[in-house]
Amino acid sequence: MREAMEGLLAPTYREKALGRAEVRKIFNVPGATVAGCMVVDGKIVRSARARLVRDGRPVWEGKLATLKRFKDDAREVAQGYECGIALENFNDVKPDDIIEAFEMEAILRKLAAPTPQSVRGQAAVEKQLQP
């Protein structure tokens, strides 16, 4: 019964940082703006969500449109490597911006274990209700 009730609870989500890339140069291509970046921490993963940070404040959050390395599509780019990143539905990228990659991790919620006081309190209420 307890497991069935826990299964009905919606999970909570926690952000898990994957990596950060610093924008070094901007390239305008037809239909998009590509940011030439250097990965400074962790790794940038194509399927991850991203956030553009300018002057310490988040400016945009969404998905990566493309992740390229030497004109080839890449699934991930590790720390210390350069890459080209285009952001989905966003073209206002400037040099020295930071692109943070993260994923949302689902955490299953659990019901609290019954305490002896609450069990005892429930029994007392049931005794009072009985004729």
Rosetta blueprint (number, residue, H / E / L):
1 M L
2 R H
3 E H
4 A H
5 M H
6 E H
7 G H
8 L H
9 L L
10 A L
11 P L
12 T E
13 Y E
14 R E
15 E E
16 K E
17 A E
18 L E
19 G E
20 R E
21 A E
22 E E
23 V E
24 R E
25 K E
26 I E
27 F E
28 N E
29 V E
30 P L
31 G L
32 A E
33 T E
34 V E
35 A E
36 G E
37 C E
38 M E
39 V E
40 V E
41 D E
42 G E
43 K E
44 I E
45 V E
46 R L
47 S L
48 A L
49 R E
50 A E
51 R E
52 L E
53 V E
54 R E
55 D L
56 G L
57 R E
58 P E
59 V E
60 W E
61 E E
62 G E
63 K E
64 L E
65 A E
66 T E
67 L E
68 K E
69 R E
70 F L
71 K L
72 D E
73 D E
74 A L
75 R L
76 E E
77 V E
78 A E
79 Q L
80 G L
81 Y L
82 E E
83 C E
84 G E
85 I E
86 A E
87 L E
88 E L
89 N L
90 F L
91 N L
92 D L
93 V L
94 K L
95 P L
96 D L
97 D L
98 I E
99 I E
100 E E
101 A E
102 F E
103 E E
104 M E
105 E E
106 A E
107 I E
108 L L
109 R L
110 K L
111 L L
112 A L
113 A L
114 P L
115 T L
116 P H
117 Q H
118 S H
119 V H
120 R H
121 G H
122 Q H
123 A H
124 A H
125 V H
126 E H
127 K H
128 Q H
129 L H
130 Q L
131 P L
